[in-house]
Amino acid sequence: MDDLSASETPEKTGIIRRLYHWTISWADRPGGNWALFAIAFAESSFFPIPPDVLLLALCFGARKKWAKYALIATAGSVLGGIAGWLIGWGLREPVALPLLGLFDSTGEVRGKIETWYEAYGFLGILIAAITPIPYKVFTIFSGMMSYSLPGLIVASIVGRGFRFFVVAGIVRLFGPTVRPFIEKHLEWCFLAFGILLVLGIVALKFLH
């Protein structure tokens, strides 16, 4: 585990860098695995922040554990997707609709998602599992539409597994090269990641 460099004392680092170094420190703690699982679970059902940030940080802190971290993130995300489906299926009025309202206050997006399901079915969920499009919208709406839960589980395993193993694998293969670049331009990388999330949300409005 690398500590803060001599030029990056806590007083000289911004909140993003302090948060980044704090997150990496979880790689040497038993609680890091549980934190990754919990965030991956929550992100697939209600939480807005994706687990990729913690996954990257943990892999940077312990590159040899990349497959383990990817598997933990996948397991948490798959189970979270099931929870999202159950929320949509059994808690439509009190929970599902308010959550979806955070992304789609007019209901326009839900109509487009339904059209997408009818046109692409399993492939639609698989694409959502890989891309930055907020996955919780699809898992919750799948439950509201009574879409096949086994189909959702398979799509989650394939799609989320592919995404997390690619992210972790990149760190495993190119960590020594990628990490210095990310840490040098950390604020810009966070900004770019945030833009991807926003684009994922905006993309929902253009489903057809």
N, CA, C and O of each residue as an XYZ file, in Angstrom:
832
protein
N       0.841     -1.194      0.000
C       0.000      0.000      0.000
C       0.872      1.236      0.000
O       1.801      1.340      0.801
N       0.582      2.194     -0.903
C       1.368      3.408     -0.956
C       0.729      4.460     -0.081
O      -0.489      4.636     -0.096
N       1.538      5.153      0.675
C       1.044      6.255      1.475
C       1.044      7.522      0.634
O       1.492      7.529     -0.513
N       0.532      8.596      1.231
C       0.594      9.878      0.572
C       2.049     10.236      0.310
O       2.907     10.026      1.167
N       2.323     10.765     -0.847
C       3.690     11.164     -1.146
C       4.066     12.366     -0.309
O       3.218     13.017      0.302
N       5.357     12.642     -0.295
C       5.824     13.741      0.537
C       5.217     15.066      0.126
O       5.042     15.958      0.956
N       4.895     15.200     -1.152
C       4.311     16.453     -1.647
C       2.814     16.502     -1.489
O       2.184     17.517     -1.788
N       2.231     15.394     -1.014
C       0.785     15.335     -0.857
C       0.439     15.133      0.600
O      -0.147     14.113      0.962
N       0.785     16.072      1.427
C       0.392     16.023      2.833
C      -1.083     16.313      2.925
O      -1.634     16.960      2.034
N      -1.759     15.848      3.996
C      -3.191     16.080      4.118
C      -3.574     17.541      3.973
O      -4.655     17.860      3.479
N      -2.656     18.460      4.418
C      -3.002     19.866      4.333
C      -3.008     20.368      2.891
O      -3.714     21.319      2.554
N      -2.195     19.699      2.029
C      -2.046     20.171      0.655
C      -2.978     19.463     -0.315
O      -3.038     19.838     -1.486
N      -3.700     18.458      0.137
C      -4.568     17.718     -0.767
C      -6.002     18.181     -0.619
O      -6.445     18.557      0.467
N      -6.736     18.146     -1.757
C      -8.135     18.505     -1.721
C      -8.983     17.352     -1.233
O      -8.474     16.266     -0.953
N     -10.282     17.594     -1.131
C     -11.181     16.575     -0.580
C     -11.224     15.332     -1.458
O     -11.339     14.219     -0.945
N     -11.131     15.506     -2.788
C     -11.169     14.356     -3.688
C      -9.957     13.463     -3.464
O     -10.086     12.240     -3.411
N      -8.778     14.068     -3.333
C      -7.571     13.270     -3.111
C      -7.574     12.615     -1.739
O      -7.127     11.476     -1.601
N      -8.060     13.301     -0.739
C      -8.134     12.690      0.595
C      -9.099     11.510      0.567
O      -8.836     10.463      1.158
N     -10.226     11.695     -0.131
C     -11.198     10.611     -0.238
C     -10.606      9.435     -1.006
O     -10.836      8.279     -0.654
N      -9.845      9.734     -2.057
C      -9.220      8.684     -2.865
C      -8.241      7.863     -2.027
O      -8.296      6.633     -2.033
N      -7.355      8.535     -1.312
C      -6.372      7.818     -0.500
C      -7.036      7.064      0.652
O      -6.598      5.978      1.034
N      -8.091      7.654      1.192
C      -8.836      6.957      2.250
C      -9.466      5.681      1.700
O      -9.461      4.641      2.359
N     -10.015      5.772      0.472
C     -10.661      4.611     -0.139
C      -9.648      3.512     -0.410
O      -9.923      2.342     -0.146
N      -8.474      3.872     -0.935
C      -7.446      2.877     -1.205
C      -7.025      2.156      0.073
O      -6.675      0.976      0.040
N      -7.059      2.865      1.187
C      -6.639      2.261      2.453
C      -7.513      1.069      2.839
O      -7.107      0.231      3.645
N      -8.723      0.996      2.258
C      -9.616     -0.131      2.563
C      -9.099     -1.446      2.008
O      -9.540     -2.512      2.436
N      -8.170     -1.387      1.061
C      -7.658     -2.616      0.446
C      -6.986     -3.518      1.476
O      -6.962     -4.737      1.303
N      -6.448     -2.945      2.531
C      -5.763     -3.739      3.557
C      -6.654     -4.021      4.756
O      -6.189     -4.540      5.770
N      -7.927     -3.683      4.644
C      -8.839     -3.908      5.766
C      -9.893     -4.949      5.383
O     -10.360     -4.966      4.244
N     -10.267     -5.812      6.323
C     -11.330     -6.785      6.038
C     -12.628     -6.094      5.634
O     -13.411     -6.638      4.855
N     -12.853     -4.897      6.163
C     -14.087     -4.187      5.853
C     -14.172     -3.698      4.432
O     -15.257     -3.349      3.969
N     -13.042     -3.662      3.712
C     -13.076     -3.200      2.335
C     -13.929     -4.079      1.447
O     -14.644     -3.582      0.576
N     -13.860     -5.380      1.660
C     -14.681     -6.310      0.878
C     -16.159     -6.059      1.099
O     -16.950     -6.044      0.156
N     -16.525     -5.861      2.363
C     -17.927     -5.635      2.695
C     -18.405     -4.284      2.167
O     -19.547     -4.159      1.725
N     -17.538     -3.277      2.213
C     -17.913     -1.964      1.693
C     -18.191     -2.047      0.191
O     -19.166     -1.474     -0.295
N     -17.337     -2.758     -0.536
C     -17.526     -2.919     -1.976
C     -18.815     -3.672     -2.270
O     -19.582     -3.283     -3.150
N     -19.049     -4.754     -1.529
C     -20.277     -5.530     -1.723
C     -21.503     -4.673     -1.452
O     -22.464     -4.698     -2.221
N     -21.474     -3.911     -0.356
C     -22.633     -3.102      0.033
C     -22.938     -2.025     -1.004
O     -24.100     -1.802     -1.343
N     -21.902     -1.358     -1.510
C     -22.115     -0.309     -2.509
C     -22.629     -0.911     -3.817
O     -23.523     -0.351     -4.451
N     -22.062     -2.051     -4.219
C     -22.515     -2.710     -5.451
C     -23.975     -3.148     -5.317
O     -24.756     -3.022     -6.260
N     -24.335     -3.658     -4.146
C     -25.715     -4.075     -3.890
C     -26.654     -2.875     -3.965
O     -27.673     -2.906     -4.655
N     -26.288     -1.815     -3.238
C     -27.170     -0.645     -3.157
C     -27.316      0.054     -4.504
O     -28.392      0.554     -4.834
N     -26.230      0.090     -5.287
C     -26.272      0.806     -6.565
C     -27.224      0.163     -7.558
O     -27.761      0.848     -8.428
N     -27.439     -1.131     -7.443
C     -28.334     -1.816     -8.375
C     -29.798     -1.685     -7.983
O     -30.681     -2.092     -8.737
N     -30.062     -1.117     -6.801
C     -31.442     -1.049     -6.357
C     -31.900      0.349     -5.949
O     -33.070      0.686     -6.136
N     -30.998      1.175     -5.392
C     -31.472      2.506     -5.003
C     -30.362      3.550     -4.887
O     -30.650      4.742     -4.993
N     -29.112      3.153     -4.676
C     -28.033      4.098     -4.399
C     -27.515      4.707     -5.694
O     -27.360      3.983     -6.677
N     -27.233      6.042     -5.737
C     -26.853      6.684     -7.004
C     -25.406      6.511     -7.435
O     -25.102      6.668     -8.618
N     -24.491      6.187     -6.501
C     -23.068      6.132     -6.840
C     -22.677      4.706     -7.223
O     -22.924      3.780     -6.450
N     -22.069      4.503     -8.404
C     -21.667      3.158     -8.838
C     -20.467      2.653     -8.053
O     -19.711      3.455     -7.504
N     -20.276      1.327     -7.988
C     -19.174      0.759     -7.213
C     -17.828      0.820     -7.919
O     -16.812      0.454     -7.327
N     -17.793      1.270     -9.163
C     -16.548      1.273     -9.931
C     -15.445      2.082     -9.252
O     -14.269      1.725     -9.334
N     -15.826      3.174     -8.579
C     -14.825      4.020     -7.927
C     -14.095      3.242     -6.839
O     -12.865      3.242     -6.794
N     -14.847      2.580     -5.962
C     -14.229      1.793     -4.902
C     -13.511      0.585     -5.479
O     -12.447      0.210     -4.986
N     -14.068     -0.030     -6.512
C     -13.424     -1.172     -7.151
C     -12.051     -0.781     -7.690
O     -11.076     -1.504     -7.487
N     -11.971      0.343     -8.367
C     -10.689      0.821     -8.886
C      -9.691      1.068     -7.758
O      -8.534      0.653     -7.828
N     -10.161      1.748     -6.726
C      -9.270      2.093     -5.626
C      -8.745      0.845     -4.918
O      -7.562      0.765     -4.589
N      -9.621     -0.119     -4.687
C      -9.201     -1.353     -4.017
C      -8.206     -2.127     -4.887
O      -7.233     -2.682     -4.377
N      -8.451     -2.161     -6.187
C      -7.530     -2.867     -7.085
C      -6.177     -2.165     -7.150
O      -5.143     -2.826     -7.251
N      -6.173     -0.850     -7.095
C      -4.910     -0.125     -7.049
C      -4.145     -0.468     -5.775
O      -2.919     -0.580     -5.783
N      -4.890     -0.634     -4.678
C      -4.247     -0.934     -3.410
C      -3.744     -2.361     -3.311
O      -2.783     -2.623     -2.587
N      -4.367     -3.289     -4.019
C      -3.958     -4.699     -3.975
C      -4.269     -5.332     -5.329
O      -5.288     -6.004     -5.489
N      -3.374     -5.111     -6.312
C      -3.642     -5.530     -7.686
C      -3.819     -7.036     -7.828
O      -4.572     -7.487     -8.691
N      -3.138     -7.822     -6.996
C      -3.234     -9.273     -7.104
C      -4.615     -9.796     -6.716
O      -4.957    -10.938     -7.021
N      -5.405     -8.963     -6.046
C      -6.743     -9.370     -5.629
C      -7.811     -8.885     -6.608
O      -8.995     -8.865     -6.273
N      -7.402     -8.497     -7.809
C      -8.340     -7.887     -8.753
C      -9.546     -8.774     -9.044
O     -10.676     -8.287     -9.074
N      -9.316    -10.081     -9.259
C     -10.421    -10.988     -9.591
C     -11.368    -11.138     -8.404
O     -12.584    -11.214     -8.580
N     -10.816    -11.179     -7.214
C     -11.636    -11.284     -6.007
C     -12.528    -10.061     -5.873
O     -13.718    -10.191     -5.586
N     -11.967     -8.874     -6.078
C     -12.764     -7.655     -5.963
C     -13.830     -7.591     -7.047
O     -14.959     -7.177     -6.781
N     -13.485     -7.995     -8.268
C     -14.468     -7.992     -9.355
C     -15.606     -8.951     -9.047
O     -16.767     -8.647     -9.318
N     -15.279    -10.105     -8.483
C     -16.300    -11.088     -8.137
C     -17.211    -10.571     -7.032
O     -18.424    -10.777     -7.077
N     -16.631     -9.901     -6.042
C     -17.424     -9.333     -4.947
C     -18.387     -8.273     -5.481
O     -19.560     -8.244     -5.111
N     -17.878     -7.405     -6.353
C     -18.725     -6.365     -6.939
C     -19.844     -6.980     -7.766
O     -20.982     -6.511     -7.721
N     -19.526     -8.028     -8.519
C     -20.540     -8.693     -9.342
C     -21.617     -9.330     -8.469
O     -22.808     -9.180     -8.739
N     -21.197    -10.043     -7.421
C     -22.153    -10.696     -6.533
C     -23.065     -9.675     -5.878
O     -24.279     -9.870     -5.821
N     -22.490     -8.588     -5.385
C     -23.301     -7.556     -4.751
C     -24.274     -6.926     -5.720
O     -25.422     -6.654     -5.367
N     -23.820     -6.691     -6.950
C     -24.664     -6.055     -7.952
C     -25.804     -6.966     -8.384
O     -26.929     -6.504     -8.579
N     -25.522     -8.262     -8.533
C     -26.569     -9.216     -8.929
C     -27.645     -9.303     -7.842
O     -28.839     -9.263     -8.140
N     -27.223     -9.421     -6.600
C     -28.186     -9.488     -5.508
C     -28.938     -8.168     -5.365
O     -30.127     -8.155     -5.047
N     -28.239     -7.060     -5.602
C     -28.911     -5.762     -5.569
C     -29.934     -5.636     -6.682
O     -30.990     -5.032     -6.495
N     -29.624     -6.206     -7.841
C     -30.585     -6.195     -8.939
C     -31.842     -6.966     -8.594
O     -32.945     -6.562     -8.962
N     -31.678     -8.083     -7.883
C     -32.845     -8.855     -7.422
C     -33.668     -8.013     -6.457
O     -34.897     -8.007     -6.519
N     -32.977     -7.294     -5.555
C     -33.676     -6.422     -4.615
C     -34.434     -5.326     -5.357
O     -35.564     -4.993     -4.999
N     -33.802     -4.762     -6.404
C     -34.479     -3.750     -7.202
C     -35.721     -4.305     -7.875
O     -36.756     -3.641     -7.920
N     -35.624     -5.520     -8.397
C     -36.781     -6.173     -9.028
C     -37.902     -6.358     -8.010
O     -39.068     -6.107     -8.314
N     -37.551     -6.795     -6.810
C     -38.559     -7.012     -5.761
C     -39.201     -5.698     -5.328
O     -40.392     -5.652     -5.019
N     -38.404     -4.629     -5.309
C     -38.967     -3.317     -4.979
C     -40.012     -2.926     -6.016
O     -41.104     -2.475     -5.669
N     -39.674     -3.099     -7.276
C     -40.620     -2.759     -8.336
C     -41.835     -3.651     -8.345
O     -42.937     -3.199     -8.654
N     -41.650     -4.913     -8.010
C     -42.747     -5.884     -8.055
C     -43.685     -5.764     -6.853
O     -44.902     -5.859     -7.008
N     -43.129     -5.556     -5.659
C     -43.965     -5.578     -4.465
C     -44.180     -4.254     -3.774
O     -45.059     -4.132     -2.921
N     -43.371     -3.236     -4.139
C     -43.476     -1.943     -3.453
C     -43.615     -0.822     -4.471
O     -42.935      0.201     -4.386
N     -44.494     -1.026     -5.424
C     -44.639     -0.083     -6.535
C     -44.958      1.329     -6.067
O     -44.240      2.270     -6.404
N     -46.010      1.483     -5.304
C     -46.474      2.811     -4.918
C     -45.596      3.479     -3.860
O     -45.178      4.621     -4.051
N     -45.303      2.791     -2.742
C     -44.571      3.488     -1.670
C     -43.087      3.703     -1.938
O     -42.503      4.650     -1.412
N     -42.457      2.833     -2.754
C     -41.003      2.915     -2.906
C     -40.572      3.058     -4.370
O     -39.801      3.956     -4.709
N     -41.075      2.164     -5.238
C     -40.576      2.104     -6.615
C     -40.821      3.404     -7.377
O     -39.899      3.949     -7.984
N     -42.038      3.896     -7.351
C     -42.352      5.107     -8.109
C     -41.585      6.330     -7.609
O     -41.094      7.109     -8.425
N     -41.465      6.526     -6.279
C     -40.634      7.658     -5.821
C     -39.176      7.548     -6.257
O     -38.564      8.555     -6.614
N     -38.606      6.330     -6.233
C     -37.229      6.156     -6.669
C     -37.081      6.458     -8.156
O     -36.156      7.158     -8.567
N     -37.994      5.928     -8.955
C     -37.930      6.188    -10.389
C     -38.166      7.661    -10.694
O     -37.665      8.190    -11.686
N     -38.936      8.316     -9.826
C     -39.212      9.734    -10.019
C     -37.969     10.600     -9.928
O     -37.941     11.712    -10.456
N     -36.944     10.095     -9.263
C     -35.692     10.839     -9.183
C     -35.038     10.963    -10.549
O     -34.295     11.910    -10.806
N     -35.318      9.995    -11.430
C     -34.730     10.002    -12.771
C     -35.749     10.376    -13.846
O     -35.381     10.780    -14.949
N     -37.030     10.239    -13.514
C     -38.066     10.372    -14.545
C     -39.336     10.902    -13.911
O     -40.267     10.141    -13.649
N     -39.381     12.200    -13.662
C     -40.522     12.792    -12.960
C     -41.797     12.787    -13.793
O     -42.891     12.823    -13.230
N     -41.686     12.742    -15.119
C     -42.869     12.801    -15.982
C     -43.370     11.432    -16.408
O     -44.492     11.319    -16.901
N     -42.570     10.394    -16.233
C     -42.971      9.064    -16.685
C     -42.603      8.790    -18.128
O     -42.849      7.697    -18.639
N     -42.010      9.784    -18.794
C     -41.647      9.631    -20.205
C     -40.612      8.531    -20.403
O     -40.710      7.728    -21.330
N     -39.619      8.507    -19.519
C     -38.564      7.514    -19.657
C     -39.095      6.109    -19.458
O     -38.691      5.185    -20.164
N     -40.010      5.938    -18.491
C     -40.561      4.604    -18.235
C     -41.278      4.071    -19.465
O     -41.206      2.880    -19.768
N     -41.965      4.952    -20.169
C     -42.627      4.527    -21.393
C     -41.631      4.081    -22.443
O     -41.878      3.116    -23.167
N     -40.504      4.775    -22.533
C     -39.489      4.409    -23.515
C     -38.785      3.113    -23.130
O     -38.449      2.298    -23.988
N     -38.564      2.932    -21.807
C     -37.953      1.686    -21.350
C     -38.856      0.503    -21.689
O     -38.381     -0.547    -22.120
N     -40.162      0.683    -21.491
C     -41.097     -0.396    -21.808
C     -41.034     -0.743    -23.289
O     -41.062     -1.917    -23.662
N     -40.948      0.280    -24.129
C     -40.828      0.048    -25.568
C     -39.526     -0.688    -25.883
O     -39.494     -1.577    -26.733
N     -38.458     -0.309    -25.190
C     -37.161     -0.949    -25.396
C     -37.202     -2.415    -24.982
O     -36.642     -3.278    -25.657
N     -37.872     -2.683    -23.865
C     -38.027     -4.067    -23.419
C     -38.748     -4.898    -24.470
O     -38.332     -6.009    -24.799
N     -39.834     -4.340    -24.989
C     -40.633     -5.074    -25.968
C     -39.822     -5.340    -27.235
O     -40.006     -6.366    -27.890
N     -38.926     -4.415    -27.579
C     -38.140     -4.563    -28.810
C     -36.916     -5.446    -28.620
O     -36.560     -6.214    -29.513
N     -36.251     -5.339    -27.430
C     -34.960     -6.012    -27.256
C     -34.940     -7.047    -26.133
O     -34.072     -7.919    -26.115
N     -35.880     -6.960    -25.204
C     -35.970     -7.954    -24.133
C     -34.677     -8.122    -23.361
O     -34.140     -7.162    -22.807
N     -34.182     -9.353    -23.330
C     -32.988     -9.698    -22.569
C     -31.795     -8.830    -22.971
O     -31.026     -8.410    -22.107
N     -31.632     -8.558    -24.247
C     -30.510     -7.761    -24.728
C     -30.550     -6.351    -24.155
O     -29.508     -5.759    -23.875
N     -31.749     -5.818    -23.983
C     -31.882     -4.479    -23.418
C     -31.323     -4.405    -22.012
O     -30.612     -3.458    -21.677
N     -31.637     -5.402    -21.178
C     -31.130     -5.426    -19.810
C     -29.619     -5.657    -19.813
O     -28.892     -5.067    -19.014
N     -29.157     -6.517    -20.716
C     -27.727     -6.803    -20.792
C     -26.932     -5.545    -21.126
O     -25.870     -5.305    -20.551
N     -27.444     -4.747    -22.051
C     -26.778     -3.495    -22.407
C     -26.764     -2.550    -21.210
O     -25.757     -1.899    -20.932
N     -27.893     -2.481    -20.505
C     -27.976     -1.608    -19.334
C     -26.998     -2.030    -18.256
O     -26.485     -1.186    -17.522
N     -26.730     -3.334    -18.149
C     -25.832     -3.846    -17.115
C     -24.387     -3.442    -17.370
O     -23.596     -3.349    -16.431
N     -24.035     -3.201    -18.631
C     -22.650     -2.898    -18.990
C     -22.393     -1.407    -19.048
O     -21.329     -0.942    -18.640
N     -23.361     -0.652    -19.553
C     -23.175      0.770    -19.815
C     -23.348      1.613    -18.552
O     -23.770      1.098    -17.517
N     -23.019      2.929    -18.634
C     -23.214      3.822    -17.482
C     -24.673      4.152    -17.194
O     -24.961      4.829    -16.208
N     -25.608      3.686    -18.039
C     -27.021      3.939    -17.775
C     -27.363      3.414    -16.381
O     -27.019      2.277    -16.057
N     -28.037      4.223    -15.542
C     -28.345      3.791    -14.162
C     -29.089      2.454    -14.143
O     -30.235      2.365    -14.583
N     -28.432      1.430    -13.634
C     -28.981      0.082    -13.703
C     -30.210     -0.084    -12.826
O     -31.093     -0.885    -13.133
N     -30.269      0.674    -11.733
C     -31.398      0.546    -10.808
C     -32.715      0.872    -11.492
O     -33.750      0.312    -11.131
N     -32.694      1.775    -12.479
C     -33.921      2.118    -13.193
C     -34.469      0.887    -13.905
O     -35.680      0.667    -13.928
N     -33.586      0.090    -14.481
C     -34.001     -1.101    -15.215
C     -34.428     -2.224    -14.268
O     -35.401     -2.929    -14.538
N     -33.701     -2.391    -13.157
C     -34.062     -3.478    -12.242
C     -35.407     -3.210    -11.583
O     -36.236     -4.113    -11.467
N     -35.626     -1.970    -11.152
C     -36.897     -1.625    -10.509
C     -38.042     -1.727    -11.510
O     -39.097     -2.286    -11.211
N     -37.819     -1.182    -12.692
C     -38.888     -1.209    -13.690
C     -39.151     -2.626    -14.186
O     -40.273     -2.943    -14.581
N     -38.133     -3.481    -14.170
C     -38.330     -4.889    -14.532
C     -39.324     -5.530    -13.580
O     -40.192     -6.292    -14.005
N     -39.201     -5.223    -12.283
C     -40.148     -5.758    -11.318
C     -41.544     -5.200    -11.519
O     -42.529     -5.930    -11.410
N     -41.635     -3.910    -11.810
C     -42.943     -3.298    -12.047
C     -43.633     -3.920    -13.247
O     -44.859     -4.029    -13.274
N     -42.847     -4.331    -14.247
C     -43.403     -4.932    -15.455
C     -43.520     -6.448    -15.348
O     -43.980     -7.109    -16.279
N     -43.097     -7.000    -14.194
C     -43.072     -8.457    -13.998
C     -42.238     -9.143    -15.063
O     -42.562    -10.242    -15.514
N     -41.144     -8.471    -15.466
C     -40.211     -9.084    -16.405
C     -39.565    -10.286    -15.732
O     -39.421    -10.303    -14.510
N     -39.178    -11.278    -16.497
C     -38.610    -12.509    -15.962
C     -37.464    -12.244    -14.988
O     -36.436    -11.688    -15.374
N     -37.638    -12.639    -13.737
C     -36.567    -12.483    -12.752
C     -35.351    -13.339    -13.102
O     -34.228    -12.845    -12.999
N     -35.521    -14.607    -13.514
C     -34.343    -15.379    -13.945
C     -33.591    -14.702    -15.098
O     -32.361    -14.728    -15.145
N     -34.341    -14.099    -16.024
C     -33.704    -13.391    -17.134
C     -32.886    -12.218    -16.630
O     -31.780    -11.971    -17.111
N     -33.433    -11.488    -15.654
C     -32.712    -10.365    -15.076
C     -31.443    -10.843    -14.379
O     -30.395    -10.206    -14.490
N     -31.533    -11.957    -13.665
C     -30.375    -12.493    -12.939
C     -29.266    -12.879    -13.923
O     -28.099    -12.551    -13.709
N     -29.633    -13.570    -14.988
C     -28.631    -13.985    -15.983
C     -27.988    -12.762    -16.632
O     -26.769    -12.706    -16.793
N     -28.816    -11.780    -17.004
C     -28.282    -10.565    -17.618
C     -27.366     -9.827    -16.652
O     -26.347     -9.272    -17.063
N     -27.720     -9.817    -15.382
C     -26.903     -9.145    -14.373
C     -25.554     -9.844    -14.219
O     -24.512     -9.191    -14.156
N     -25.582    -11.169    -14.159
C     -24.330    -11.923    -14.004
C     -23.404    -11.672    -15.192
O     -22.216    -11.400    -15.015
N     -23.955    -11.768    -16.403
C     -23.143    -11.599    -17.608
C     -22.692    -10.146    -17.764
O     -21.504     -9.873    -17.939
N     -23.642     -9.224    -17.699
C     -23.342     -7.819    -17.953
C     -22.501     -7.168    -16.881
O     -21.475     -6.553    -17.174
N     -22.940     -7.304    -15.615
C     -22.185     -6.679    -14.536
C     -20.837     -7.374    -14.343
O     -19.834     -6.722    -14.051
N     -20.817     -8.702    -14.507
C     -19.561     -9.415    -14.398
C     -18.573     -8.942    -15.449
O     -17.402     -8.709    -15.147
N     -19.044     -8.800    -16.687
C     -18.175     -8.310    -17.760
C     -17.627     -6.938    -17.421
O     -16.429     -6.692    -17.563
N     -18.489     -6.047    -16.977
C     -18.072     -4.675    -16.676
C     -17.039     -4.629    -15.552
O     -16.008     -3.970    -15.688
N     -17.304     -5.318    -14.451
C     -16.409     -5.225    -13.301
C     -15.092     -5.961    -13.524
O     -14.042     -5.514    -13.063
N     -15.146     -7.082    -14.225
C     -13.902     -7.805    -14.501
C     -13.028     -7.038    -15.491
O     -11.801     -7.099    -15.405
N     -13.641     -6.319    -16.427
C     -12.860     -5.486    -17.349
C     -12.195     -4.342    -16.582
O     -11.011     -4.067    -16.771
N     -12.963     -3.680    -15.718
C     -12.408     -2.567    -14.932
C     -11.251     -3.053    -14.063
O     -10.173     -2.459    -14.060
N     -11.486     -4.141    -13.326
C     -10.445     -4.664    -12.440
C      -9.268     -5.230    -13.239
O      -8.116     -5.097    -12.826
N      -9.554     -5.857    -14.373
C      -8.502     -6.433    -15.201
C      -7.580     -5.370    -15.779
O      -6.375     -5.590    -15.906
N      -8.139     -4.224    -16.128
C      -7.313     -3.131    -16.640
C      -6.310     -2.680    -15.583
O      -5.146     -2.418    -15.884
N      -6.785     -2.594    -14.332
C      -5.885     -2.207    -13.245
C      -4.814     -3.275    -13.050
O      -3.647     -2.954    -12.826
N      -5.211     -4.551    -13.137
C      -4.242     -5.637    -12.952
C      -3.151     -5.606    -14.027
O      -1.973     -5.811    -13.736
N      -3.559     -5.349    -15.263
C      -2.602     -5.386    -16.371
C      -1.796     -4.102    -16.514
O      -0.599     -4.128    -16.800
N      -2.486     -2.963    -16.306
C      -1.840     -1.680    -16.594
C      -1.751     -0.765    -15.381
O      -1.511      0.434    -15.518
N      -1.943     -1.332    -14.193
C      -1.944     -0.532    -12.981
C      -0.741      0.377    -12.825
O      -0.917      1.568    -12.567
N       0.495     -0.141    -12.974
C       1.680      0.709    -12.800
C       1.718      1.884    -13.773
O       2.310      2.921    -13.475
N       1.085      1.721    -14.946
C       1.047      2.803    -15.930
C      -0.148      3.717    -15.712
O      -0.030      4.940    -15.794
N      -1.305      3.115    -15.434
C      -2.540      3.873    -15.309
C      -2.608      4.644    -14.006
O      -3.071      5.785    -13.981
N      -2.151      4.030    -12.920
C      -2.293      4.670    -11.613
C      -1.611      6.026    -11.521
O      -2.237      6.972    -11.043
N      -0.346      6.176    -11.960
C       0.273      7.509    -11.892
C      -0.504      8.565    -12.677
O      -0.628      9.710    -12.241
N      -1.029      8.164    -13.850
C      -1.799      9.113    -14.666
C      -3.070      9.541    -13.932
O      -3.385     10.729    -13.862
N      -3.799      8.560    -13.384
C      -5.048      8.866    -12.676
C      -4.773      9.740    -11.465
O      -5.493     10.706    -11.213
N      -3.727      9.402    -10.711
C      -3.444     10.167     -9.497
C      -2.955     11.575     -9.814
O      -3.200     12.506     -9.047
N      -2.265     11.734    -10.939
C      -1.813     13.061    -11.338
C      -2.982     13.926    -11.778
O      -3.008     15.130    -11.522
N      -3.960     13.298    -12.448
C      -5.111     14.040    -12.973
C      -6.397     13.588    -12.271
O      -7.439     13.440    -12.910
N      -6.316     13.374    -10.972
C      -7.423     12.761    -10.230
C      -8.710     13.565    -10.345
O      -9.778     13.002    -10.582
N      -8.610     14.870    -10.179
C      -9.820     15.694    -10.218
C     -10.497     15.632    -11.584
O     -11.723     15.587    -11.681
N      -9.672     15.629    -12.650
C     -10.232     15.547    -13.992
C     -10.865     14.174    -14.251
O     -11.885     14.068    -14.930
N     -10.249     13.139    -13.703
C     -10.801     11.790    -13.865
C     -12.147     11.672    -13.163
O     -13.075     11.061    -13.693
N     -12.254     12.254    -11.974
C     -13.528     12.238    -11.261
C     -14.582     13.020    -12.042
O     -15.742     12.617    -12.119
N     -14.159     14.143    -12.618
C     -15.090     14.934    -13.416
C     -15.579     14.142    -14.622
O     -16.771     14.141    -14.932
N     -14.650     13.468    -15.302
C     -15.027     12.666    -16.477
C     -15.972     11.543    -16.085
O     -16.926     11.246    -16.805
N     -15.705     10.916    -14.933
C     -16.576      9.836    -14.475
C     -17.962     10.377    -14.153
O     -18.970      9.738    -14.452
N     -18.007     11.552    -13.546
C     -19.300     12.165    -13.250
C     -20.077     12.491    -14.508
O     -21.296     12.327    -14.558
N     -19.358     12.959    -15.533
C     -20.013     13.267    -16.806
C     -20.604     12.003    -17.426
O     -21.696     12.039    -17.992
N     -19.874     10.874    -17.318
C     -20.395      9.606    -17.830
C     -21.698      9.228    -17.133
O     -22.632      8.743    -17.772
N     -21.756      9.452    -15.828
C     -22.983      9.140    -15.092
C     -24.140     10.002    -15.575
O     -25.252      9.514    -15.778
N     -23.865     11.291    -15.757
C     -24.908     12.197    -16.238
C     -25.361     11.786    -17.633
O     -26.557     11.778    -17.925
N     -24.401     11.442    -18.495
C     -24.763     11.009    -19.846
C     -25.591      9.732    -19.808
O     -26.490      9.542    -20.627
N     -25.281      8.853    -18.847
C     -26.072      7.634    -18.708
C     -27.511      7.939    -18.378
O     -28.431      7.317    -18.908
N     -27.704      8.924    -17.476
C     -29.067      9.322    -17.108
C     -29.760      9.986    -18.287
O     -30.922      9.695    -18.572
N     -29.046     10.887    -18.980
C     -29.625     11.575    -20.135
C     -29.981     10.571    -21.233
O     -30.974     10.743    -21.940
N     -29.158      9.510    -21.372
C     -29.411      8.513    -22.414
C     -30.773      7.854    -22.245
O     -31.389      7.420    -23.219
N     -31.238      7.785    -21.000
C     -32.553      7.179    -20.778
C     -33.647      7.917    -21.539
O     -34.634      7.305    -21.948
N     -33.485      9.215    -21.733
C     -34.502     10.006    -22.374
C     -34.508      9.834    -23.893
O     -35.393     10.345    -24.580
N     -33.504      9.107    -24.413
C     -33.415      8.933    -25.858
C     -33.575      7.472    -26.266
O     -33.303      7.107    -27.410
N     -34.020      6.633    -25.319
C     -34.305      5.254    -25.690
C     -35.465      5.220    -26.666
O     -36.423      5.980    -26.527
N     -35.381      4.351    -27.640
C     -36.479      4.261    -28.602
C     -36.569      2.850    -29.144
O     -37.432      2.561    -29.973
